[in-house]
């Protein structure tokens, strides 16, 4: 493998890992703070991708789809938490699994009724449909660099919100001492609804951003969910920093594995997860939002 090909694969791995971070960060917050195993989280990514396809087909503009995916995700997440998820906080994890698995089936049936079962493509916006020259012999997709940059900005903002704002303090406190937070007059239920809305918005944004890079197709959220859980386990449940570094690690291992050892690439991330669990059963980072 020459230097240009290796650099391409590294950039692809970073971009894939950062998209995984958008999904896994919401998953780890919901799981770490609310104790909810949300199997439907990957399906929310699918909803975001189909939203990008539908808006792109109707208006020809992906730029409209991105903010709408965030706004729709926040509203949908808040409603979903308020109507369904909230009733299962104190229930057994098996009940949560059954509920969110039922949501997967509902999302898939709704998708089938609304847009059918065909594969769809979402065109890259013309302004970014070109390659950025990196060196005299190497250039890289402008849209992929845009996705990478957007994900880095969102990751930085998320870190600032969680660690430098009052709202972030409430999130961290609600994860550790919810009874004390309630005693201080802060409604934990509103914090939980905001966290679920944030996680849903991030998942749908990840789907909308990735739509031009891959086909939009049925059950596309299943693979994302599995890998996102791997990221959460490797990084540590409830840890945003863990989700970030775990996602980058998985993105690089998966992408470079497919390029260097394609026969073993399918199990590489799971071998990595097993090795991390043997070394640090709680993940690379302690549970700290």
C-alpha positions in Angstrom: 0.0 0.0 0.0 1.5 3.3 -1.1 1.5 6.5 1.1 -1.5 8.1 -0.8 -3.7 5.0 -0.3 -2.7 4.7 3.3 -3.6 8.4 4.0 -6.9 7.9 2.2 -7.8 5.0 4.4 -6.7 6.8 7.6 -8.9 9.8 6.7 -11.8 7.5 5.8 -11.3 5.8 9.2 -11.4 9.1 11.0 -14.5 10.2 9.2 -16.3 6.9 9.8 -15.2 7.0 13.5 -16.5 10.6 14.0 -19.9 9.6 12.5 -19.9 6.7 14.9 -19.2 9.1 17.7 -22.4 11.1 16.9 -24.4 8.0 17.3 -22.5 6.4 20.2 -22.5 9.7 22.2 -26.3 9.8 22.4 -26.4 6.0 23.1 -23.9 6.2 26.0 -25.6 9.3 27.6 -29.0 7.6 27.5 -27.6 4.3 28.7 -25.2 5.8 31.3 -27.6 8.5 32.7 -31.0 7.0 32.3 -30.1 3.3 32.4 -32.2 2.6 29.3 -31.0 0.0 26.7 -32.3 1.7 23.5 -32.1 -0.9 20.7 -34.0 1.5 18.5 -31.1 4.0 18.5 -29.7 2.7 15.2 -33.1 3.0 13.6 -33.1 6.7 14.5 -30.0 7.0 12.3 -31.9 5.3 9.5 -34.7 7.8 10.0 -32.2 10.6 9.6 -30.9 9.1 6.4 -34.3 8.7 4.9 -35.2 12.2 5.9 -32.2 13.5 4.0 -33.3 11.4 1.0 -36.9 12.6 1.1 -35.9 16.3 1.6 -33.2 16.0 -1.1 -35.7 14.4 -3.5 -38.3 17.1 -2.8 -36.0 20.2 -2.8 -32.7 19.1 -4.3 -30.9 20.5 -1.2 -29.1 18.5 1.5 -28.4 21.8 3.3 -32.1 22.0 4.3 -32.1 18.3 5.4 -29.2 18.7 7.9 -30.8 21.3 10.3 -34.2 19.7 9.8 -32.8 16.3 10.9 -31.4 18.0 14.1 -34.7 19.8 14.8 -36.9 16.8 14.0 -34.7 14.5 16.0 -34.9 16.8 19.1 -38.7 17.1 18.9 -39.2 13.4 18.1 -36.8 12.3 20.9 -38.6 14.5 23.4 -42.0 13.1 22.5 -40.7 9.6 22.4 -39.2 9.9 25.9 -42.3 11.6 27.3 -44.8 9.2 25.9 -42.9 5.8 26.1 -39.4 5.7 27.4 -40.2 7.5 30.7 -42.5 4.7 31.7 -39.7 2.1 31.6 -37.0 3.8 33.7 -37.8 1.6 36.8 -38.6 -1.5 34.8 -36.3 -4.4 34.1 -33.8 -4.2 31.3 -35.6 -7.0 29.5 -38.7 -4.8 29.4 -36.7 -1.9 27.9 -35.2 -4.3 25.3 -38.7 -5.5 24.3 -40.0 -2.0 24.0 -37.2 -0.6 21.9 -37.2 -3.8 19.8 -40.9 -3.1 19.1 -39.9 0.4 18.1 -37.4 -1.0 15.6 -40.2 -3.0 14.0 -42.5 0.1 13.9 -39.8 2.2 12.3 -39.1 -0.4 9.7 -42.8 -0.9 8.9 -43.4 2.9 8.7 -40.4 3.2 6.4 -41.7 0.4 4.2 -45.1 2.0 3.9 -43.8 5.6 3.3 -40.9 5.0 0.9 -40.9 1.3 0.0 -38.0 -1.2 0.3 -35.8 0.1 -2.5 -32.2 1.4 -2.2 -31.8 5.1 -2.7 -28.9 7.4 -3.3 -28.5 11.0 -2.0 -26.3 13.2 -4.2 -23.4 15.1 -2.7 -24.1 18.9 -2.8 -22.5 20.3 -5.9 -20.5 22.9 -3.9 -18.7 20.0 -2.2 -18.7 17.5 -5.1 -15.0 17.9 -5.8 -11.6 16.8 -4.4 -9.3 18.9 -2.2 -5.6 18.6 -3.3 -3.6 17.5 -0.3 -0.3 17.0 -2.1 1.0 16.8 -5.6 -0.2 13.2 -5.9 -3.1 13.0 -3.5 -6.5 14.6 -3.2 -9.5 13.9 -0.9 -13.2 14.3 -1.2 -14.4 17.7 -0.1 -17.6 16.3 1.2 -15.8 13.8 3.4 -13.7 16.6 4.8 -16.8 18.6 5.4 -18.3 15.7 7.3 -15.1 15.3 9.3 -15.0 19.0 10.2 -18.7 19.1 11.2 -18.3 16.1 13.5 -15.2 17.6 15.1 -17.1 20.8 15.8 -20.0 19.0 17.3 -17.7 16.9 19.4 -16.0 20.0 20.8 -19.4 21.7 21.5 -20.6 18.5 23.2 -17.6 18.4 25.4 -18.1 22.1 26.3 -21.7 21.6 27.1 -21.2 18.5 29.2 -18.1 19.9 31.2 -18.4 23.7 31.1 -22.1 24.5 31.4 -24.8 24.4 34.1 -26.8 22.0 32.0 -23.8 19.7 31.7 -23.4 19.8 35.4 -27.1 18.8 35.8 -26.5 15.9 33.4 -23.5 14.6 35.3 -25.2 15.1 38.6 -28.4 13.3 37.4 -26.2 10.3 36.3 -24.6 10.0 39.7 -27.0 11.3 42.4 -30.5 11.8 40.9 -32.2 12.0 44.4 -29.9 14.8 45.4 -30.6 16.7 42.2 -34.3 16.4 42.9 -33.8 17.6 46.4 -32.1 20.7 45.1 -35.2 21.5 43.1 -33.9 20.5 39.6 -36.5 18.3 37.8 -34.5 15.2 36.8 -37.4 14.2 34.4 -36.7 17.3 32.3 -33.0 16.6 32.2 -33.7 13.0 31.1 -36.0 14.3 28.4 -33.4 16.7 27.2 -30.7 14.0 27.1 -32.9 11.7 25.1 -33.8 14.5 22.7 -30.1 15.3 22.3 -29.2 11.7 21.6 -32.0 11.4 19.0 -30.9 14.6 17.3 -27.3 13.4 17.1 -28.3 10.0 15.7 -30.5 11.5 13.0 -27.9 14.1 12.1 -25.3 11.2 11.7 -27.8 9.5 9.4 -28.4 12.6 7.3 -24.6 13.3 7.0 -23.8 9.8 6.0 -26.6 9.5 3.4 -24.5 10.8 0.5 -21.7 8.5 1.4 -23.7 5.3 1.4 -26.9 4.1 -0.1 -30.1 4.7 2.0 -31.6 1.3 2.5 -33.9 -0.8 4.8 -32.4 -2.1 8.1 -29.4 0.2 7.7 -29.6 1.1 11.4 -28.9 -2.5 12.5 -25.2 -2.5 11.7 -24.8 1.0 13.1 -26.4 0.0 16.4 -24.1 -3.0 16.9 -20.9 -1.1 16.2 -22.1 1.8 18.4 -22.6 -0.6 21.3 -19.1 -1.8 20.7 -17.9 1.8 20.9 -19.8 2.3 24.2 -18.4 -0.8 25.7 -14.8 0.0 24.7 -15.1 3.6 25.8 -17.0 3.1 29.0 -20.7 3.4 29.7 -21.7 7.1 30.3 -18.4 8.5 29.1 -18.4 11.1 26.3 -14.6 11.0 26.1 -14.7 7.3 25.9 -17.3 7.4 23.1 -15.0 9.8 21.2 -11.8 7.9 21.5 -13.5 4.5 21.2 -15.3 5.6 18.0 -12.0 6.9 16.4 -10.3 3.6 17.4 -13.1 1.5 15.9 -13.2 3.6 12.8 -9.5 3.2 12.1 -9.4 -0.5 13.0 -12.4 -1.3 10.8 -11.3 0.8 7.8 -7.6 -0.2 7.9 -8.6 -3.8 8.5 -10.7 -3.9 5.4 -7.8 -2.5 3.4 -5.0 -4.5 4.8 -6.5 -7.8 6.0 -10.0 -8.0 4.4 -10.5 -11.7 5.4 -10.2 -10.7 9.1 -11.8 -7.3 9.0 -15.2 -8.5 10.0 -14.1 -9.7 13.4 -11.3 -7.1 14.1 -13.5 -4.7 16.0 -14.9 -7.5 18.2 -11.5 -8.9 18.9 -10.5 -5.4 20.0 -13.6 -5.2 22.2 -12.7 -8.5 23.8 -9.1 -7.4 24.4 -10.2 -4.1 26.0 -12.7 -5.9 28.3 -10.1 -8.3 29.4 -7.7 -5.4 30.2 -10.3 -2.9 31.6 -13.8 -4.5 32.1 -15.3 -1.0 32.7 -13.9 0.4 29.4 -11.1 2.7 28.6 -12.6 5.6 30.5 -14.4 5.6 33.8 -18.1 6.4 33.8 -18.2 10.2 33.7 -20.4 12.1 31.3 
